[in-house]
């Protein structure tokens, strides 16, 4: 990690957002905290992918809007470069499905545009300096405020969330293991990790908390009712 890092330790950031005022505001926020340099500001994902090649940023702060498939393709392209920049998604959409899909594609953080400046700065710093930042994590924006290893570890990984969703559908550990091709002991370990992070002691408690936090939805639980 950090092959393209500035020798001074400055975090190089590329901003991609089609709202000029919002983009300029982000640039000012990052500059005001120090230790960060905005190397480029672009209005769209096409320009972002072009300038990533030229400027080699450490972090790309990228707007995501509809159509969602285009956003996913842009994220794939940005993450395909070598060295690969970290990507922080900024969006108006809070759908947990978007969060999981973008994290699985390699985004380091997902923030809604109502997040505070501290959310953004913490996410940028965590993406670069946190040793677990390459792990796929899922968390709602307010949790990004902590920006520490403890904060990152308090979130659920995509695998843990997948297992929690299947457990919420009533599948046993053995059934979950068969469904996603894992050892039953591995499923148990993921469940135990999720319980610990969520501070719960049962599947029912975990499912209720995941629903209340918006990590999973009733629709996602019920759509698997007829599945094997």
Buried (B, 14 or more C-beta within 10 A) or exposed (E): BEEBBEEEEBBBBBBBBEEEEBBBBBBEBBEEBEBBBBBBBBBBBEBBBBBBEEBBBBBBBBBBBEEBEBBBBBBEBBBEBEEBBBBBBBBEBEEBEBBBBBBBBBBBBBBBBEBBBBBBBBBBBBBBBBEEBEBBBBBBBEBBBBBBBEBBBBBBBBBBBBBBBBBBBEBEBEBBBBBBEBEBEBBBBBBEBBBEBBEBEEBEEBBEBBBEBEBBBEEBBEEBEEEE
